[in-house]
Amino acid sequence: MIFIDVKNAGISGDMFIAALIDLGADTGEIDKALTPITDVIGSYKITVKKVKRGVFNSTSYRFNFQEREISYA
C-alpha cells in the first residue's frame, strides 16, 4: 500500500506516474487509464525515459501535447 498526502506531497502528476513506473507499474496500463482524458486535453504523445539528476537515477514521464505548446522549464 502507498499513502500519499496530496496536500503536502508537492509532486506533479507526471512525477507521480514516473514514480509508479519506477515501482513497477505497467506503462501500457497507465496509457489505457489515461485514454479518456484526450477529450479534455487533446491528443498527446508520452515520452518515458531513464534520467539521472545529480546522484539520483529516476524515470522521466512527459506529456508532449500535439495541439498546443507546453514548456517544461
C-alpha positions in Angstrom: 0.0 0.0 0.0 1.2 3.5 -0.8 -0.1 6.5 1.2 0.3 9.9 -0.5 -0.5 13.0 1.5 -1.6 15.1 -1.6 -2.0 18.2 0.4 1.7 18.3 1.4 3.4 16.0 -1.2 4.5 18.7 -3.6 4.5 16.3 -6.5 3.1 16.8 -10.0 1.1 14.2 -11.9 3.9 13.3 -14.3 6.3 12.9 -11.4 3.8 10.7 -9.6 3.3 8.5 -12.7 7.1 8.3 -13.1 7.5 7.1 -9.5 4.8 4.5 -10.1 6.8 3.2 -13.1 9.9 3.1 -11.0 7.9 0.9 -8.6 7.0 -1.5 -11.4 3.7 -0.1 -12.8 2.9 -1.3 -16.3 3.2 1.7 -18.8 0.6 0.1 -21.1 -2.0 0.0 -18.3 -1.2 3.6 -17.4 -1.6 4.6 -21.1 -5.0 2.8 -21.2 -6.1 4.5 -18.0 -5.3 8.0 -19.4 -7.0 7.5 -22.8 -10.3 9.2 -21.7 -8.5 12.5 -20.9 -7.9 13.1 -24.6 -11.4 14.6 -24.7 -10.3 17.2 -22.2 -6.6 17.9 -23.1 -6.5 16.9 -26.8 -4.1 14.5 -28.4 -0.7 13.8 -26.9 2.3 11.5 -27.1 4.1 10.2 -24.0 7.8 10.0 -23.6 9.3 7.7 -20.9 13.0 7.5 -20.3 15.5 6.9 -17.6 17.3 10.0 -16.4 20.0 11.0 -13.9 19.6 14.2 -11.8 22.6 14.8 -9.7 23.3 11.5 -8.0 19.8 10.2 -8.4 18.5 7.8 -11.2 14.9 8.0 -12.0 12.2 7.9 -14.7 11.0 10.9 -16.7 7.4 10.8 -17.8 6.4 13.6 -20.1 3.2 14.6 -22.0 4.0 16.0 -25.4 0.9 17.8 -26.5 0.1 17.7 -30.2 -2.4 20.6 -30.3 -0.8 23.2 -28.0 2.6 24.2 -26.9 3.5 23.5 -23.2 7.0 24.1 -22.0 8.7 22.2 -19.1 11.1 24.7 -17.6 
